[in-house]
Amino acid sequence: MTEKNSIIHATTRELQEKMLEMLLYFDEFCKKNNLMYYLCGGCLIGAVRHKGFIPWDDDIDLFMPRPDYEKLAKIWNQTADTSKYVYCRTTRNKVYHDGGASVRDIRTTEINRHSINEDICHGIALEIMPIDGCPKSKIKRASQLYNAFMFSLFNVQRLPDNKGGLIRAFSNIIYKIVRSPESRYKIWKKCQRKMTRFKWDDCDEVTELIGSIKGMLLRHPKKDFDNVVYLDFEGHKVPVMAGYERYLTEIWGDYMQLPPVEKRVAKHDAVYLSTTEPYKQFKGKYYCVAKD
């Protein structure tokens, strides 16, 4: 966790324990509602290499097949404990600066620097990303990737980190041209419809359309994601995609090798972090601060 100009009221381990609590609730919810999900990102490596969190990791990333991802959005408010956990996703009126969805603990605070001007839920989050059907046709695949890029550009609405100076410069130009929030909303909604039109059950391959450019460009055998296996994670059994070994190798290469010491750092940049204080008490102080 970056501590420059930040107020951090939790150790990395305390943050991990809070996220584990959230994950176990989410796992129970998915089992009750017949939803498939799997660990991804650093947590997937952690489950395989450490049987738990990577020691310096500061988030939990999850994948869901697109049908389950959309079902989650429809049923969360009907059956989940929303006095603790809320479902969050960018809409016409709320911008989370993240292309996926999240489940956030409203009793906590994690105000990311990129969202300090947004009146949204700033609780600690489980980040959830969809896996989509991938067409075989090269033309249809090129169209899908184009729409995925445009979706990300106008849905996330912030300059991309770690994607190169050229993409960052291009994004900045586009944002200056298309300034209207309503126009941006219409663009990403249209692109979302187009990029997700390849149905899960009709495809032999699947792909990530939200996240890194490398992830977007890769296509995976759907059989790797059609079922789960369970691995140990902090003393619990959690689901990962059946083809996790092939997936990890394709994304990270030798994923069992520890990175250099200088790269063993958390990736998020929080202005304020607390596992015990509700975020709402900081409105006007650490987020949505009135400008002079």
C-alpha positions as CSV (number, residue, x, y, z in Angstrom):
1,M,0.0,0.0,0.0
2,T,1.5,3.4,-1.0
3,E,1.9,5.6,2.0
4,K,3.0,8.8,0.4
5,N,0.4,11.5,1.3
6,S,-1.8,8.7,2.7
7,I,-3.4,7.8,6.0
8,I,-3.2,4.1,6.6
9,H,-4.9,2.7,9.7
10,A,-4.3,-1.0,9.0
11,T,-1.4,-3.4,8.4
12,T,-1.3,-5.4,5.2
13,R,-2.2,-8.4,7.2
14,E,-5.2,-6.7,8.8
15,L,-6.4,-5.7,5.4
16,Q,-6.0,-9.3,4.2
17,E,-8.0,-10.6,7.1
18,K,-10.9,-8.2,6.3
19,M,-10.9,-9.2,2.7
20,L,-10.8,-12.9,3.6
21,E,-13.9,-12.3,5.7
22,M,-15.6,-10.8,2.7
23,L,-14.4,-13.6,0.4
24,L,-15.9,-16.2,2.7
25,Y,-19.3,-14.4,2.7
26,F,-19.1,-14.1,-1.1
27,D,-18.3,-17.8,-1.4
28,E,-21.3,-18.7,0.7
29,F,-23.6,-16.4,-1.3
30,C,-22.4,-17.9,-4.6
31,K,-23.0,-21.5,-3.4
32,K,-26.5,-20.6,-2.2
33,N,-27.3,-19.0,-5.6
34,N,-25.6,-21.5,-7.9
35,L,-23.0,-18.9,-9.2
36,M,-19.6,-19.9,-10.4
37,Y,-16.6,-17.8,-9.6
38,Y,-12.8,-18.3,-9.3
39,L,-9.8,-16.6,-7.8
40,C,-7.7,-14.8,-10.3
41,G,-4.7,-12.4,-10.4
42,G,-2.4,-12.3,-7.4
43,C,-4.8,-14.3,-5.3
44,L,-4.7,-17.2,-7.7
45,I,-0.9,-17.2,-7.6
46,G,-1.1,-16.9,-3.8
47,A,-3.4,-19.9,-3.6
48,V,-1.0,-22.0,-5.7
49,R,2.4,-20.7,-4.4
50,H,1.6,-19.7,-0.8
51,K,-1.7,-21.5,0.0
52,G,-3.0,-18.0,0.9
53,F,-2.3,-14.4,0.2
54,I,0.9,-13.3,-1.4
55,P,2.5,-11.6,1.7
56,W,2.5,-8.1,0.2
57,D,-0.9,-8.4,-1.8
58,D,-3.5,-5.9,-0.9
59,D,-6.6,-7.0,-2.9
60,I,-8.7,-10.0,-4.0
61,D,-9.6,-10.3,-7.7
62,L,-12.3,-12.7,-8.9
63,F,-13.4,-14.0,-12.3
64,M,-17.0,-15.0,-13.1
65,P,-18.4,-16.3,-16.4
66,R,-20.4,-13.5,-18.0
67,P,-23.8,-15.2,-17.3
68,D,-23.0,-15.6,-13.6
69,Y,-21.5,-12.1,-13.5
70,E,-24.8,-10.6,-14.8
71,K,-26.9,-12.8,-12.6
72,L,-25.0,-11.5,-9.6
73,A,-25.9,-7.9,-10.5
74,K,-29.6,-8.8,-10.6
75,I,-29.8,-10.8,-7.3
76,W,-27.4,-9.2,-4.9
77,N,-29.7,-6.6,-3.5
78,Q,-32.5,-9.1,-3.2
79,T,-30.7,-11.7,-1.1
80,A,-27.3,-10.4,0.2
81,D,-26.7,-8.7,3.6
82,T,-26.6,-5.2,2.2
83,S,-26.3,-3.8,5.7
84,K,-22.7,-4.9,5.4
85,Y,-21.9,-5.5,1.8
86,V,-23.0,-3.6,-1.3
87,Y,-22.7,-4.4,-5.0
88,C,-20.9,-1.6,-7.0
89,R,-20.6,-1.1,-10.7
90,T,-20.3,2.0,-12.9
91,T,-23.7,3.2,-14.1
92,R,-25.0,6.4,-15.9
93,N,-24.7,8.3,-12.6
94,K,-22.0,6.5,-10.6
95,V,-18.4,6.2,-11.9
96,Y,-16.1,3.8,-10.1
97,H,-13.2,4.2,-12.5
98,D,-13.0,0.4,-12.8
99,G,-14.3,-1.7,-15.7
100,G,-15.5,-4.5,-13.5
101,A,-17.9,-4.8,-10.6
102,S,-17.1,-5.0,-6.9
103,V,-18.6,-6.0,-3.6
104,R,-17.7,-3.5,-0.9
105,D,-17.8,-3.5,2.9
106,I,-19.6,-0.3,3.9
107,R,-18.2,-0.5,7.5
108,T,-14.7,0.1,6.1
109,T,-12.8,2.8,4.2
110,E,-10.4,2.5,1.2
111,I,-10.4,5.8,-0.7
112,N,-8.3,5.3,-3.9
113,R,-6.6,8.3,-5.2
114,H,-8.2,8.0,-8.7
115,S,-11.7,8.2,-7.1
116,I,-11.4,11.0,-4.5
117,N,-13.8,13.2,-6.5
118,E,-16.6,10.6,-6.7
119,D,-19.5,10.3,-4.4
120,I,-19.5,6.5,-4.4
121,C,-19.0,3.6,-2.0
122,H,-15.4,3.8,-0.8
123,G,-15.4,0.6,1.3
124,I,-12.8,-2.2,1.0
125,A,-13.6,-4.2,-2.1
126,L,-13.6,-7.6,-3.7
127,E,-12.9,-6.9,-7.4
128,I,-15.0,-9.0,-9.8
129,M,-14.3,-9.3,-13.6
130,P,-16.2,-11.2,-16.2
131,I,-14.9,-13.9,-18.6
132,D,-16.6,-13.7,-22.0
133,G,-17.3,-15.9,-24.9
134,C,-14.7,-15.4,-27.7
135,P,-15.6,-15.8,-31.4
136,K,-13.5,-17.9,-33.8
137,S,-13.8,-15.4,-36.7
138,K,-10.8,-13.1,-36.9
139,I,-13.1,-10.2,-38.1
140,K,-15.6,-10.7,-35.3
141,R,-12.7,-11.1,-32.8
142,A,-11.2,-7.8,-34.0
143,S,-14.5,-6.1,-33.6
144,Q,-14.9,-7.5,-30.1
145,L,-11.4,-6.2,-29.1
146,Y,-12.2,-2.8,-30.6
147,N,-15.4,-2.6,-28.6
148,A,-13.7,-3.9,-25.4
149,F,-11.1,-1.1,-25.7
150,M,-13.7,1.6,-26.3
151,F,-15.7,0.2,-23.4
152,S,-12.7,0.4,-21.1
153,L,-11.9,3.9,-22.2
154,F,-15.3,5.4,-21.6
155,N,-16.4,3.2,-18.7
156,V,-13.3,3.6,-16.6
157,Q,-12.9,7.2,-17.4
158,R,-9.4,7.7,-16.1
159,L,-5.9,7.7,-17.7
160,P,-4.6,4.1,-17.8
161,D,-1.7,3.1,-15.6
162,N,1.1,0.8,-16.7
163,K,-0.2,0.5,-20.3
164,G,2.4,2.7,-21.9
165,G,2.8,6.4,-22.8
166,L,1.2,6.1,-26.2
167,I,-2.1,4.6,-24.9
168,R,-2.1,7.1,-22.1
169,A,-1.6,10.0,-24.5
170,F,-4.3,8.7,-26.9
171,S,-6.8,8.3,-23.9
172,N,-6.1,11.9,-22.8
173,I,-6.9,13.2,-26.3
174,I,-10.2,11.2,-26.5
175,Y,-11.3,12.4,-23.1
176,K,-10.7,16.0,-24.2
177,I,-12.8,15.4,-27.3
178,V,-15.7,13.5,-25.6
179,R,-16.3,15.5,-22.4
180,S,-20.0,14.9,-21.8
181,P,-20.7,12.2,-19.1
182,E,-23.9,11.3,-21.0
183,S,-22.0,10.8,-24.3
184,R,-19.4,8.7,-22.6
185,Y,-22.2,6.6,-21.0
186,K,-23.9,6.0,-24.3
187,I,-20.6,5.0,-26.0
188,W,-19.7,2.4,-23.3
189,K,-23.2,0.9,-23.1
190,K,-23.2,0.4,-26.9
191,C,-19.7,-1.1,-26.9
192,Q,-20.6,-3.4,-23.9
193,R,-23.6,-4.8,-25.9
194,K,-21.4,-5.5,-28.9
195,M,-18.4,-7.0,-27.1
196,T,-20.6,-9.4,-25.1
197,R,-22.8,-10.7,-27.9
198,F,-20.9,-13.9,-28.2
199,K,-22.7,-16.2,-25.8
200,W,-20.8,-18.4,-23.3
201,D,-22.6,-21.6,-24.3
202,D,-22.0,-21.0,-28.1
203,C,-18.2,-20.5,-27.8
204,D,-15.3,-23.0,-27.5
205,E,-13.0,-20.2,-26.3
206,V,-13.2,-17.4,-23.7
207,T,-11.4,-14.2,-23.1
208,E,-10.9,-11.4,-20.7
209,L,-12.3,-8.1,-22.0
210,I,-11.6,-6.1,-18.9
211,G,-8.2,-5.5,-17.4
212,S,-4.7,-5.6,-19.0
213,I,-4.2,-5.4,-22.7
214,K,-2.3,-8.7,-22.6
215,G,-5.2,-10.4,-20.9
216,M,-7.6,-8.9,-23.5
217,L,-5.5,-10.3,-26.4
218,L,-5.4,-13.8,-25.1
219,R,-8.0,-16.5,-25.8
220,H,-8.5,-19.6,-23.6
221,P,-10.1,-23.0,-24.0
222,K,-13.6,-22.7,-22.4
223,K,-13.1,-26.1,-20.9
224,D,-10.5,-24.6,-18.6
225,F,-13.3,-22.3,-17.1
226,D,-16.3,-24.6,-17.3
227,N,-15.5,-26.2,-14.0
228,V,-13.6,-25.4,-10.8
229,V,-11.2,-27.2,-8.5
230,Y,-10.6,-26.2,-4.9
231,L,-7.3,-25.1,-3.5
232,D,-6.2,-24.2,0.1
233,F,-6.4,-20.5,0.8
234,E,-5.7,-19.2,4.3
235,G,-7.1,-22.5,5.8
236,H,-10.2,-22.6,3.6
237,K,-11.0,-24.3,0.3
238,V,-11.7,-21.8,-2.5
239,P,-12.5,-22.3,-6.2
240,V,-10.1,-21.7,-9.0
241,M,-10.6,-22.5,-12.7
242,A,-10.0,-26.1,-13.7
243,G,-7.3,-25.0,-16.1
244,Y,-5.5,-22.7,-13.7
245,E,-2.0,-24.1,-14.4
246,R,-2.2,-23.4,-18.1
247,Y,-3.7,-20.0,-17.5
248,L,-1.1,-19.0,-15.0
249,T,1.8,-20.1,-17.2
250,E,0.4,-18.2,-20.2
251,I,-0.1,-15.0,-18.2
252,W,3.0,-15.0,-15.9
253,G,5.3,-17.7,-17.2
254,D,7.1,-19.2,-14.2
255,Y,4.5,-18.1,-11.6
256,M,6.2,-20.2,-8.8
257,Q,9.2,-17.9,-9.0
258,L,9.2,-15.0,-6.5
259,P,9.6,-11.6,-8.1
260,P,12.6,-9.4,-7.3
261,V,12.5,-7.9,-3.8
262,E,11.9,-4.4,-5.2
263,K,8.7,-5.6,-6.9
264,R,7.2,-7.2,-3.8
265,V,4.9,-4.2,-3.2
266,A,1.2,-3.6,-3.1
267,K,-0.3,-2.0,-6.2
268,H,-3.1,0.2,-4.9
269,D,-2.7,3.9,-3.9
270,A,-5.1,4.7,-1.1
271,V,-5.6,8.2,0.3
272,Y,-7.2,6.8,3.4
273,L,-7.5,3.1,4.6
274,S,-9.3,1.7,7.6
275,T,-10.7,-1.7,8.3
276,T,-12.9,-0.4,11.2
277,E,-14.2,3.1,10.1
278,P,-17.1,3.6,7.7
279,Y,-16.2,5.5,4.6
280,K,-19.2,7.8,4.8
281,Q,-17.8,9.8,7.7
282,F,-15.0,11.0,5.5
283,K,-17.1,12.7,2.8
284,G,-15.9,16.2,2.4
285,K,-12.7,15.4,4.2
286,Y,-10.9,12.8,2.1
287,Y,-13.3,12.4,-0.8
288,C,-15.7,14.8,-2.5
289,V,-13.8,17.7,-1.0
290,A,-15.1,21.1,-2.1
291,K,-12.6,22.9,-4.3
292,D,-11.8,26.6,-3.7
